[in-house]
Amino acid sequence: MANATPKKLILVIGATGAQGLAVIDALLKPAADGSLSPYAIRALTRNPESGRAKVLAQRGVEIFSGSTDDWGAILKALEVVYGAFVNTDGFTIGEVKEVYAGMRIFELAKQVGTVKHFVWSALDYSYKKGGFNPQYRCEHYDGKARVSDWMRAQPSILSDDNMSWSILTTGPYMDMLYNFMFGPLNQRADGTYVFAAPMGQGHVPMIALSDVGFFARHIFDNRAATSAQELEVASDWVDWSYLVSTFTKVTGKPAVYKPLELEEWFDLWYQDDISLPVANEKRHTPDEPESTSWKANFMCWWAQFRDDVIKRDFEWIRKVNPNGHTLESWMKEVGYTGEVNYALLKNTQDGKSPRLNPELTSKL
């Protein structure tokens, strides 16, 4: 009997985050024809003893200890892998460190000499797309996007002895409807759910985590077609009137959209919380220069969606992923009811996210 084809080993950096878990799920799924996945996973994580890491290990994922600025560990983790999916955590390390880390990890992937396909998980360059208007200067978006711009200056080489690269540009997860960024901020005495946001008539290109996984798998399955390409993806184009009407259609529950100004929305939070640096590491060094606050960062984050700075080509998206989610199909699949689930995002689960003031949200 012929030997089985060796699996292509993919290093996933950011493996235990919401996105990383979805990408691993997609890479390990059987192929469309029912055949076994051609991929195996090596997961880089700061804490191999975490609950999420242990669950991955039980699924046969190789757990590798290291962080995104431990160059020795990353170089070792890159050894013998076919590909790398790199999603650095700007909410931990901050913008400046993330830009350097993204570039350095790319360089190490080239240095090791065996990596064939490098995939960078990016976000939109809000500041640039908004004409460098400071109101769109969103730190955790721009950091990743600067790495994307730098990568475009690097060769993408399709051969068995060199490395090609691709960029997967995503956006806010549809699954964030489980927390207070997108989910309802109050349920009134009459049962009405209140979706309050500083969105005006703007749109968010939301993406279901399962669709992030689909596109990551699509990139690795189509190395030649995605070489030197940036795939800007989403699941649906969501304004808050559409969000509310879809919620009521799916759940049968009454809901309203309450438009707020930016300052009105931020007034709902504990002010000490939103004054902290958006990057967790900088909270321990408050005197460090350029420590952007959570509020300042997310003022720009909301503004880019309110003003439709971020666009998507949904005709192309539906062509590549015809079975991808809409807001309605996602709500139906997950049984969304408007209830909070803090387990999605690691920062929230670990108690590192700001808190809303329930005395104020109860008045919405």
C-alpha positions as a Markdown table, in Angstrom:
| # | Residue | x | y | z |
|---|---|---|---|---|
| 1 | Met | 0.0 | 0.0 | 0.0 |
| 2 | Ala | 1.3 | 3.5 | -0.9 |
| 3 | Asn | 2.4 | 5.7 | 1.9 |
| 4 | Ala | -0.2 | 8.4 | 2.9 |
| 5 | Thr | 0.6 | 11.9 | 1.7 |
| 6 | Pro | 2.2 | 13.9 | 4.6 |
| 7 | Lys | 0.1 | 16.6 | 5.9 |
| 8 | Lys | 1.1 | 20.2 | 5.5 |
| 9 | Leu | 2.0 | 21.7 | 8.9 |
| 10 | Ile | 0.6 | 25.2 | 9.5 |
| 11 | Leu | 1.9 | 27.3 | 12.4 |
| 12 | Val | -1.0 | 29.4 | 13.8 |
| 13 | Ile | 0.1 | 32.4 | 15.8 |
| 14 | Gly | -2.7 | 33.7 | 17.9 |
| 15 | Ala | -4.1 | 30.2 | 18.0 |
| 16 | Thr | -6.1 | 30.5 | 21.2 |
| 17 | Gly | -7.9 | 33.7 | 20.3 |
| 18 | Ala | -11.4 | 33.8 | 18.8 |
| 19 | Gln | -10.0 | 34.1 | 15.2 |
| 20 | Gly | -7.2 | 31.5 | 15.7 |
| 21 | Leu | -9.7 | 28.9 | 17.0 |
| 22 | Ala | -12.0 | 29.5 | 13.9 |
| 23 | Val | -9.0 | 29.2 | 11.5 |
| 24 | Ile | -7.9 | 26.0 | 13.1 |
| 25 | Asp | -11.4 | 24.6 | 12.9 |
| 26 | Ala | -11.5 | 25.3 | 9.2 |
| 27 | Leu | -8.0 | 24.0 | 8.4 |
| 28 | Leu | -8.8 | 20.7 | 10.2 |
| 29 | Lys | -12.1 | 20.2 | 8.4 |
| 30 | Pro | -12.4 | 17.5 | 5.8 |
| 31 | Ala | -12.1 | 18.8 | 2.2 |
| 32 | Ala | -15.2 | 19.5 | 0.1 |
| 33 | Asp | -15.1 | 16.0 | -1.4 |
| 34 | Gly | -15.0 | 14.4 | 2.0 |
| 35 | Ser | -11.4 | 13.5 | 2.1 |
| 36 | Leu | -9.3 | 14.2 | 5.2 |
| 37 | Ser | -7.8 | 17.6 | 5.7 |
| 38 | Pro | -4.4 | 18.0 | 4.2 |
| 39 | Tyr | -3.3 | 20.1 | 7.1 |
| 40 | Ala | -1.9 | 19.6 | 10.6 |
| 41 | Ile | -1.6 | 22.5 | 13.1 |
| 42 | Arg | 1.2 | 23.8 | 15.4 |
| 43 | Ala | -0.3 | 26.4 | 17.7 |
| 44 | Leu | 1.9 | 29.1 | 19.3 |
| 45 | Thr | 0.5 | 30.3 | 22.6 |
| 46 | Arg | 1.9 | 32.3 | 25.6 |
| 47 | Asn | 0.2 | 29.9 | 28.0 |
| 48 | Pro | 0.2 | 26.2 | 27.1 |
| 49 | Glu | -1.7 | 25.4 | 30.3 |
| 50 | Ser | -4.7 | 27.6 | 29.4 |
| 51 | Gly | -8.0 | 25.9 | 29.0 |
| 52 | Arg | -8.2 | 26.8 | 25.3 |
| 53 | Ala | -4.7 | 25.4 | 24.7 |
| 54 | Lys | -5.6 | 22.2 | 26.5 |
| 55 | Val | -8.7 | 21.7 | 24.3 |
| 56 | Leu | -6.6 | 22.2 | 21.2 |
| 57 | Ala | -4.1 | 19.6 | 22.4 |
| 58 | Gln | -6.9 | 17.1 | 22.9 |
| 59 | Arg | -7.8 | 17.6 | 19.2 |
| 60 | Gly | -4.2 | 16.6 | 18.2 |
| 61 | Val | -2.9 | 20.1 | 17.7 |
| 62 | Glu | 0.8 | 20.5 | 18.6 |
| 63 | Ile | 1.1 | 23.2 | 21.3 |
| 64 | Phe | 4.2 | 25.3 | 21.1 |
| 65 | Ser | 5.1 | 27.8 | 23.9 |
| 66 | Gly | 6.1 | 31.3 | 22.9 |
| 67 | Ser | 5.0 | 34.9 | 22.4 |
| 68 | Thr | 4.9 | 37.2 | 19.4 |
| 69 | Asp | 8.1 | 39.0 | 20.5 |
| 70 | Asp | 10.1 | 35.9 | 21.5 |
| 71 | Trp | 12.1 | 35.7 | 18.3 |
| 72 | Gly | 14.0 | 32.6 | 19.3 |
| 73 | Ala | 10.8 | 30.7 | 20.1 |
| 74 | Ile | 9.1 | 31.9 | 16.8 |
| 75 | Leu | 12.1 | 30.8 | 14.7 |
| 76 | Lys | 12.0 | 27.4 | 16.3 |
| 77 | Ala | 8.2 | 27.2 | 15.9 |
| 78 | Leu | 8.6 | 28.0 | 12.1 |
| 79 | Glu | 10.9 | 25.0 | 11.6 |
| 80 | Val | 9.6 | 22.4 | 9.1 |
| 81 | Val | 6.2 | 24.1 | 8.7 |
| 82 | Tyr | 4.6 | 24.5 | 5.3 |
| 83 | Gly | 2.7 | 27.6 | 6.1 |
| 84 | Ala | 2.1 | 30.2 | 8.8 |
| 85 | Phe | -1.1 | 32.0 | 9.7 |
| 86 | Val | -0.1 | 35.1 | 11.8 |
| 87 | Asn | -2.6 | 37.0 | 13.9 |
| 88 | Thr | -0.8 | 39.2 | 16.4 |
| 89 | Asp | -2.7 | 40.7 | 19.3 |
| 90 | Gly | -2.5 | 44.5 | 19.2 |
| 91 | Phe | -4.7 | 44.7 | 22.3 |
| 92 | Thr | -1.9 | 43.1 | 24.3 |
| 93 | Ile | 1.3 | 44.4 | 22.7 |
| 94 | Gly | 0.2 | 47.7 | 21.2 |
| 95 | Glu | 0.5 | 49.3 | 17.8 |
| 96 | Val | 4.3 | 50.0 | 17.7 |
| 97 | Lys | 5.3 | 46.6 | 18.9 |
| 98 | Glu | 2.7 | 44.9 | 16.5 |
| 99 | Val | 4.1 | 46.7 | 13.4 |
| 100 | Tyr | 7.6 | 45.5 | 14.2 |
| 101 | Ala | 6.5 | 42.0 | 15.3 |
| 102 | Gly | 4.6 | 41.5 | 12.0 |
| 103 | Met | 7.6 | 42.5 | 9.9 |
| 104 | Arg | 10.1 | 40.5 | 12.0 |
| 105 | Ile | 8.0 | 37.3 | 12.0 |
| 106 | Phe | 7.8 | 37.6 | 8.2 |
| 107 | Glu | 11.6 | 37.9 | 8.1 |
| 108 | Leu | 12.1 | 34.9 | 10.3 |
| 109 | Ala | 9.7 | 32.9 | 8.1 |
| 110 | Lys | 12.0 | 33.7 | 5.1 |
| 111 | Gln | 15.1 | 33.0 | 7.2 |
| 112 | Val | 14.1 | 29.5 | 8.2 |
| 113 | Gly | 14.0 | 28.6 | 4.5 |
| 114 | Thr | 11.2 | 26.0 | 4.6 |
| 115 | Val | 8.1 | 28.0 | 4.9 |
| 116 | Lys | 6.1 | 28.0 | 1.6 |
| 117 | His | 3.1 | 30.2 | 2.4 |
| 118 | Phe | 2.9 | 33.1 | 4.9 |
| 119 | Val | -0.6 | 34.5 | 5.6 |
| 120 | Trp | -0.9 | 37.8 | 7.5 |
| 121 | Ser | -4.2 | 38.4 | 9.3 |
| 122 | Ala | -4.8 | 42.1 | 8.8 |
| 123 | Leu | -7.4 | 44.9 | 9.3 |
| 124 | Asp | -8.1 | 47.9 | 7.1 |
| 125 | Tyr | -5.7 | 50.9 | 7.1 |
| 126 | Ser | -8.5 | 53.2 | 8.4 |
| 127 | Tyr | -6.2 | 56.2 | 8.7 |
| 128 | Lys | -5.0 | 55.9 | 5.2 |
| 129 | Lys | -8.4 | 55.0 | 3.7 |
| 130 | Gly | -9.9 | 58.0 | 5.5 |
| 131 | Gly | -7.4 | 60.4 | 3.8 |
| 132 | Phe | -5.2 | 60.5 | 7.0 |
| 133 | Asn | -8.0 | 62.3 | 8.8 |
| 134 | Pro | -7.1 | 61.9 | 12.5 |
| 135 | Gln | -10.7 | 61.0 | 13.4 |
| 136 | Tyr | -10.1 | 57.6 | 11.7 |
| 137 | Arg | -6.8 | 57.0 | 13.3 |
| 138 | Cys | -7.7 | 53.6 | 14.8 |
| 139 | Glu | -4.6 | 52.1 | 16.5 |
| 140 | His | -5.4 | 48.4 | 16.4 |
| 141 | Tyr | -6.4 | 48.6 | 12.7 |
| 142 | Asp | -3.6 | 50.8 | 11.4 |
| 143 | Gly | -0.8 | 48.7 | 13.1 |
| 144 | Lys | -1.8 | 45.5 | 11.2 |
| 145 | Ala | -2.4 | 47.5 | 8.0 |
| 146 | Arg | 1.1 | 49.0 | 8.0 |
| 147 | Val | 2.5 | 45.5 | 8.1 |
| 148 | Ser | 0.3 | 44.7 | 5.0 |
| 149 | Asp | 1.8 | 47.8 | 3.2 |
| 150 | Trp | 5.3 | 46.7 | 4.0 |
| 151 | Met | 4.6 | 43.1 | 2.8 |
| 152 | Arg | 3.6 | 44.4 | -0.6 |
| 153 | Ala | 7.2 | 45.6 | -1.1 |
| 154 | Gln | 8.4 | 42.0 | -0.5 |
| 155 | Pro | 8.5 | 39.4 | -3.3 |
| 156 | Ser | 5.9 | 36.6 | -3.2 |
| 157 | Ile | 7.7 | 33.6 | -4.8 |
| 158 | Leu | 5.7 | 30.6 | -6.0 |
| 159 | Ser | 8.2 | 27.7 | -5.8 |
| 160 | Asp | 9.0 | 24.7 | -3.8 |
| 161 | Asp | 12.0 | 26.3 | -2.3 |
| 162 | Asn | 10.8 | 29.8 | -1.5 |
| 163 | Met | 7.9 | 31.6 | 0.2 |
| 164 | Ser | 4.8 | 33.3 | -1.2 |
| 165 | Trp | 2.6 | 35.5 | 0.9 |
| 166 | Ser | -1.1 | 36.5 | 1.2 |
| 167 | Ile | -3.1 | 38.9 | 3.3 |
| 168 | Leu | -6.5 | 38.2 | 4.9 |
| 169 | Thr | -8.1 | 41.5 | 5.9 |
| 170 | Thr | -11.1 | 40.9 | 8.1 |
| 171 | Gly | -13.2 | 43.1 | 10.4 |
| 172 | Pro | -15.4 | 43.1 | 13.5 |
| 173 | Tyr | -16.8 | 39.6 | 14.2 |
| 174 | Met | -20.5 | 39.1 | 13.9 |
| 175 | Asp | -20.0 | 37.1 | 17.1 |
| 176 | Met | -19.4 | 40.4 | 18.9 |
| 177 | Leu | -23.2 | 40.7 | 19.1 |
| 178 | Tyr | -22.7 | 38.5 | 22.2 |
| 179 | Asn | -20.9 | 41.4 | 23.9 |
| 180 | Phe | -21.7 | 45.1 | 24.5 |
| 181 | Met | -19.9 | 46.5 | 21.5 |
| 182 | Phe | -22.7 | 45.3 | 19.1 |
| 183 | Gly | -25.2 | 43.6 | 21.4 |
| 184 | Pro | -28.2 | 45.2 | 23.1 |
| 185 | Leu | -27.2 | 47.5 | 26.0 |
| 186 | Asn | -30.5 | 47.3 | 27.8 |
| 187 | Gln | -33.8 | 45.4 | 27.9 |
| 188 | Arg | -36.7 | 47.6 | 28.9 |
| 189 | Ala | -39.5 | 46.6 | 31.3 |
| 190 | Asp | -41.7 | 45.9 | 28.3 |
| 191 | Gly | -39.2 | 43.4 | 26.9 |
| 192 | Thr | -37.8 | 45.7 | 24.2 |
| 193 | Tyr | -34.1 | 45.2 | 23.5 |
| 194 | Val | -32.2 | 48.4 | 23.0 |
| 195 | Phe | -29.3 | 48.4 | 20.5 |
| 196 | Ala | -27.6 | 51.7 | 21.1 |
| 197 | Ala | -24.6 | 52.8 | 19.1 |
| 198 | Pro | -22.8 | 55.9 | 17.7 |
| 199 | Met | -23.4 | 54.5 | 14.1 |
| 200 | Gly | -25.7 | 57.1 | 12.5 |
| 201 | Gln | -26.7 | 55.5 | 9.2 |
| 202 | Gly | -23.3 | 53.9 | 8.7 |
| 203 | His | -22.4 | 50.2 | 8.2 |
| 204 | Val | -20.1 | 47.6 | 9.7 |
| 205 | Pro | -18.7 | 44.9 | 7.4 |
| 206 | Met | -19.3 | 42.2 | 10.0 |
| 207 | Ile | -17.8 | 38.7 | 9.5 |
| 208 | Ala | -18.8 | 35.5 | 11.2 |
| 209 | Leu | -15.8 | 33.7 | 12.7 |
| 210 | Ser | -16.7 | 30.6 | 10.6 |
| 211 | Asp | -16.3 | 32.7 | 7.5 |
| 212 | Val | -12.9 | 33.9 | 8.7 |
| 213 | Gly | -12.0 | 30.3 | 8.9 |
| 214 | Phe | -13.4 | 29.6 | 5.4 |
| 215 | Phe | -11.2 | 32.3 | 3.8 |
| 216 | Ala | -8.1 | 31.2 | 5.7 |
| 217 | Arg | -8.6 | 27.7 | 4.3 |
| 218 | His | -9.3 | 29.1 | 0.9 |
| 219 | Ile | -6.0 | 31.0 | 0.9 |
| 220 | Phe | -4.0 | 27.9 | 1.9 |
| 221 | Asp | -5.9 | 25.7 | -0.6 |
| 222 | Asn | -5.2 | 28.2 | -3.4 |
| 223 | Arg | -1.6 | 29.3 | -2.9 |
| 224 | Ala | -1.0 | 30.4 | -6.5 |
| 225 | Ala | -4.3 | 32.3 | -6.9 |
| 226 | Thr | -3.8 | 34.2 | -3.6 |
| 227 | Ser | 0.0 | 34.9 | -4.0 |
| 228 | Ala | 0.7 | 38.6 | -3.3 |
| 229 | Gln | -3.0 | 39.2 | -2.9 |
| 230 | Glu | -5.0 | 40.9 | -0.1 |
| 231 | Leu | -8.5 | 39.4 | 0.4 |
| 232 | Glu | -10.8 | 42.0 | 2.1 |
| 233 | Val | -13.6 | 39.8 | 3.4 |
| 234 | Ala | -16.9 | 40.1 | 5.4 |
| 235 | Ser | -20.1 | 38.3 | 5.8 |
| 236 | Asp | -22.7 | 41.1 | 5.7 |
| 237 | Trp | -23.0 | 44.9 | 5.4 |
| 238 | Val | -24.8 | 45.8 | 8.6 |
| 239 | Asp | -26.4 | 49.1 | 9.6 |
| 240 | Trp | -28.2 | 49.2 | 12.9 |
| 241 | Ser | -31.8 | 49.5 | 11.5 |
| 242 | Tyr | -31.0 | 46.3 | 9.6 |
| 243 | Leu | -29.6 | 44.8 | 12.7 |
| 244 | Val | -32.7 | 45.5 | 14.8 |
| 245 | Ser | -35.1 | 44.3 | 12.1 |
| 246 | Thr | -33.2 | 41.1 | 11.6 |
| 247 | Phe | -33.0 | 40.5 | 15.3 |
| 248 | Thr | -36.8 | 40.8 | 15.6 |
| 249 | Lys | -37.4 | 38.7 | 12.5 |
| 250 | Val | -35.3 | 35.9 | 13.9 |
| 251 | Thr | -36.2 | 36.0 | 17.5 |
| 252 | Gly | -39.7 | 37.5 | 17.5 |
| 253 | Lys | -38.5 | 39.9 | 20.2 |
| 254 | Pro | -39.2 | 43.6 | 20.1 |
| 255 | Ala | -36.1 | 45.8 | 19.6 |
| 256 | Val | -35.2 | 49.4 | 18.8 |
| 257 | Tyr | -32.1 | 51.2 | 17.5 |
| 258 | Lys | -31.2 | 54.2 | 19.7 |
| 259 | Pro | -28.7 | 56.3 | 17.8 |
| 260 | Leu | -26.1 | 58.0 | 20.1 |
| 261 | Glu | -23.4 | 60.5 | 19.6 |
| 262 | Leu | -19.9 | 59.3 | 20.3 |
| 263 | Glu | -19.6 | 61.1 | 23.6 |
| 264 | Glu | -23.0 | 59.8 | 24.7 |
| 265 | Trp | -22.0 | 56.2 | 24.0 |
| 266 | Phe | -18.7 | 56.6 | 25.9 |
| 267 | Asp | -20.4 | 58.2 | 28.8 |
| 268 | Leu | -22.1 | 54.9 | 29.4 |
| 269 | Trp | -18.8 | 53.3 | 30.5 |
| 270 | Tyr | -16.9 | 53.6 | 33.8 |
| 271 | Gln | -14.6 | 56.4 | 32.9 |
| 272 | Asp | -11.5 | 55.1 | 34.7 |
| 273 | Asp | -11.8 | 51.9 | 32.6 |
| 274 | Ile | -11.9 | 53.6 | 29.2 |
| 275 | Ser | -9.1 | 56.0 | 30.1 |
| 276 | Leu | -6.7 | 53.1 | 30.4 |
| 277 | Pro | -4.3 | 52.3 | 27.5 |
| 278 | Val | -6.0 | 50.2 | 24.8 |
| 279 | Ala | -2.9 | 47.9 | 24.9 |
| 280 | Asn | -2.8 | 45.8 | 28.0 |
| 281 | Glu | 1.0 | 45.8 | 28.3 |
| 282 | Lys | 1.1 | 49.6 | 28.4 |
| 283 | Arg | -1.2 | 49.6 | 31.4 |
| 284 | His | 1.8 | 48.5 | 33.5 |
| 285 | Thr | 3.9 | 51.4 | 32.1 |
| 286 | Pro | 1.5 | 54.3 | 32.1 |
| 287 | Asp | 4.2 | 56.9 | 31.5 |
| 288 | Glu | 5.2 | 55.3 | 28.3 |
| 289 | Pro | 4.8 | 57.7 | 25.4 |
| 290 | Glu | 2.0 | 57.2 | 22.8 |
| 291 | Ser | -0.2 | 55.2 | 25.2 |
| 292 | Thr | -3.5 | 55.6 | 23.3 |
| 293 | Ser | -6.5 | 55.2 | 25.6 |
| 294 | Trp | -9.3 | 52.7 | 25.0 |
| 295 | Lys | -11.7 | 55.6 | 24.4 |
| 296 | Ala | -9.4 | 57.4 | 21.9 |
| 297 | Asn | -8.9 | 54.2 | 19.9 |
| 298 | Phe | -12.5 | 53.3 | 19.8 |
| 299 | Met | -13.7 | 56.8 | 19.0 |
| 300 | Cys | -11.9 | 56.3 | 15.7 |
| 301 | Trp | -13.1 | 52.8 | 15.4 |
| 302 | Trp | -16.7 | 53.8 | 15.5 |
| 303 | Ala | -16.1 | 56.8 | 13.2 |
| 304 | Gln | -14.8 | 54.7 | 10.4 |
| 305 | Phe | -18.0 | 52.7 | 10.3 |
| 306 | Arg | -20.3 | 55.6 | 10.9 |
| 307 | Asp | -18.9 | 57.3 | 7.9 |
| 308 | Asp | -18.6 | 54.2 | 5.7 |
| 309 | Val | -14.8 | 54.6 | 5.3 |
| 310 | Ile | -14.5 | 50.8 | 5.2 |
| 311 | Lys | -16.0 | 49.1 | 2.1 |
| 312 | Arg | -16.3 | 45.5 | 0.8 |
| 313 | Asp | -16.9 | 43.9 | -2.6 |
| 314 | Phe | -19.8 | 41.7 | -1.7 |
| 315 | Glu | -20.3 | 40.4 | -5.3 |
| 316 | Trp | -16.8 | 39.0 | -5.2 |
| 317 | Ile | -17.2 | 37.7 | -1.6 |
| 318 | Arg | -20.4 | 35.8 | -2.5 |
| 319 | Lys | -18.7 | 34.3 | -5.6 |
| 320 | Val | -15.8 | 32.9 | -3.6 |
| 321 | Asn | -17.9 | 31.9 | -0.5 |
| 322 | Pro | -21.5 | 31.3 | -1.8 |
| 323 | Asn | -22.4 | 29.5 | 1.4 |
| 324 | Gly | -21.1 | 32.3 | 3.6 |
| 325 | His | -23.3 | 33.8 | 6.3 |
| 326 | Thr | -25.7 | 36.7 | 6.3 |
| 327 | Leu | -26.6 | 38.4 | 9.6 |
| 328 | Glu | -29.9 | 36.4 | 9.5 |
| 329 | Ser | -28.3 | 33.0 | 8.8 |
| 330 | Trp | -25.7 | 33.5 | 11.5 |
| 331 | Met | -28.4 | 34.4 | 14.1 |
| 332 | Lys | -30.4 | 31.4 | 13.1 |
| 333 | Glu | -27.4 | 29.0 | 13.2 |
| 334 | Val | -26.1 | 30.1 | 16.6 |
| 335 | Gly | -29.6 | 30.5 | 18.1 |
| 336 | Tyr | -28.9 | 34.2 | 18.9 |
| 337 | Thr | -31.2 | 35.6 | 21.5 |
| 338 | Gly | -29.6 | 38.9 | 22.5 |
| 339 | Glu | -28.0 | 37.5 | 25.6 |
| 340 | Val | -24.4 | 38.3 | 26.6 |
| 341 | Asn | -21.6 | 35.7 | 26.3 |
| 342 | Tyr | -18.2 | 36.9 | 27.7 |
| 343 | Ala | -16.4 | 33.8 | 26.6 |
| 344 | Leu | -15.8 | 34.9 | 23.0 |
| 345 | Leu | -12.9 | 37.4 | 23.2 |
| 346 | Lys | -10.0 | 36.6 | 25.4 |
| 347 | Asn | -9.6 | 40.1 | 26.8 |
| 348 | Thr | -13.2 | 40.1 | 27.9 |
| 349 | Gln | -13.0 | 36.6 | 29.3 |
| 350 | Asp | -9.9 | 37.5 | 31.2 |
| 351 | Gly | -11.5 | 40.6 | 32.7 |
| 352 | Lys | -9.3 | 43.1 | 30.8 |
| 353 | Ser | -12.1 | 44.9 | 28.9 |
| 354 | Pro | -13.8 | 48.1 | 30.2 |
| 355 | Arg | -17.1 | 47.9 | 32.0 |
| 356 | Leu | -20.4 | 49.5 | 31.2 |
| 357 | Asn | -22.2 | 51.4 | 34.0 |
| 358 | Pro | -25.5 | 49.5 | 34.5 |
| 359 | Glu | -27.1 | 52.5 | 36.3 |
| 360 | Leu | -26.7 | 54.4 | 33.0 |
| 361 | Thr | -27.5 | 51.7 | 30.5 |
| 362 | Ser | -30.7 | 50.9 | 32.4 |
| 363 | Lys | -32.1 | 54.3 | 31.3 |
| 364 | Leu | -31.7 | 53.6 | 27.6 |
